[in-house]
Amino acid sequence: MTVACDRLGMDTGKLVFALPQAVWAQDRNINDWRELEAIANEASLPGDILVQAAQDPATEDEFLQNTEDALSRDVFGIPSYVVDGELFWGQDRLDWVQRALAA
């Protein structure tokens, strides 16, 4: 759904924040399209449009390519950041990401 959000020019940041929070803080099932629609709506995004766009074959293809790209960079979880080929994992590593970007 985040790929669909990006493809439609919407604010992916809202969804990228809402989905992990839904899973880890609220114990919600993001394998359910109705639940995903509700999460998007709660994030002030059009859930019905995003769910439909997420199921488009072109969106699915882009998602699979993104997944392959992430795996080739040894990404194993979210959030992950890659700066100049170096992988940083975890929200608690943002200060490291900031130093790498400043270097």
N, C-alpha and C positions, 0 to 999 in steps of 0.2 A: 504494500500500500504506500510505502514511502517513495518508491519509484514512480508510482502513479501520481502521487502528490507533486513530485518534481517535474514529471512530464507535463502536468497541467499548469505549471507555473505557480503553484500554491506554496505557502509557507511550510516547508518540510520541517523546520525547527519545531513547530508546534507538535507535529506527529512524532518526531524523533524523541521528544521529551515525554509525550503522553504514553507511548507504547511500553517502554520499559517500566514506567511508573505503574501502568495497569497490571503488568505481569508481576513485578517484584513487590510493590507496595500494596496492591489491591487484590492480588491473587485472581486476576481475571483471565479468561480463556481467549487468547488471541488467535486460536485456530478456528474460531467461530465467526463467520462473516457478519452476523447480526451484532455480535459483541464489538467487532472492529468498527462497524458503522457507528455504534453508540460512542465508542471512544473518540472517533474522529469528530462526531457532532459535539461532544463535550469539549473538544479542543478548538471549537469554533471553525470547523472545517465541514464541508458538505460530505458527510459519510456515505450517502447513497451514491453519489457521483464517484467517490474514491473507490468504493467497493467494486463498482462496475468497471472502472478503469483498471483496477488492479488485476482483473480477470482477463483483460485484453491480451492476446498472444504476444503482441509487441512488448508490452510491459513485462510479461513473464520472461521473455527472451532477455530483456535488459537486466532483469533481476538475476537471472542465471549467469549472465556475463559478469555482473558485479560480484556475485558470489565466487566465481572462478578467480577473478582479479584479487579479491580479498584473501582467498586461500593461497594463492601464489605468493602473497606477501606475509604469510604465516599469521594472518588475523584469526583469532580463535574466539573472540567474544566482543561484546559491546560494553561501553564505547571503546573504540580503538582509533588511534590516530597514527598516520604514517607521515613523518617529516624527513625529507631527503633520504628515504629508504629505511629509516629507523622507526620501529614499531613501538608505540606507547599504548598500554592497555589500562583502562580504568579511569574513572572520574578523578580519583585522587592523584593522577599523574599530569593533570593539566598544567601545573607549574613547570614540569619537565618539558611539556610541549611548548609552552611559552618561551622557555630558555632556548630550545632548539630552533624555534622560529626567529628568535632575536639574533642567533649566531650567524 
